[in-house]
């Protein structure tokens, strides 16, 4: 509801953008006036009526035929784009695979960076390796993703004449080429959460390693690998898993910038285009999709507690 309302409060409304486009193409004022465009797009109705139509609880009249029908979220439709007229669902599905692949690889790379370094820093506390690991965490937290992405594109193009491809390589045509194209943007995006996860992993490992049952395991003569992997890591990962789930909105927000810089046709670029064009239905549809994904991911995180913590059981 908040996004549905606030996106309509952006300076320069949809009607102004449409009329400006029509004037720039024809060089003269369009035949349709503001009231006609608003009536054609259904923007002449009060905001609560527009929301009811988008939700599918109020009938949506066709300005051409005068017939009304229910065609909203409750009917399984995200509506049509107010700029192109294409179904919003079709536009999102055409970009979804790129964003999912980028987010998945970024999450995997972030965890591969954060967990080993965080665990090593804890079991080798106050050594040079610990200092190096903590320094890496600070660097990952401090470096802005847009700056790192710009540097990665700028200097290799100046020094070696290399620049990332401007078209996505389909996975089914060239799997290695597709993954190779996503490695650099995924690494930069994964750095967003890797630093915080690294520090949290180290802190939780230090806390667990000081517990009585860990001292008991050491006193029994168990090897370091058994004590760390079997007894310490599993209990230390519970807050880390929570942190990874809570960091998904940051991951999605960072994907908007990364997709724009690396020219990846994902949901993030679609959102930027929809915002610049004041395509209200597309913005609301993307927001709903992202919010649902974040809630679903946090649900999976909660379910994973039963595996990580034997004390947690769902009945």
DAJORA-V318618 format. One record per helix or strand. SS is the DSSP state (alpha for helix, beta for strand). FROM is the first residue (numbers start at 1). TO is the last residue. Records with the same first field share a line. If there is no record, write none. Layout:
BEGIN
SS = FROM-TO ; FROM-TO
END
This chain:
BEGIN
alpha = 2-9 ; 14-26 ; 34-41 ; 47-55 ; 73-75 ; 88-123 ; 128-142 ; 145-159 ; 175-209 ; 212-219 ; 224-246 ; 248-261 ; 267-276 ; 280-308
beta = 60-61 ; 68-69 ; 80-80 ; 87-87
END
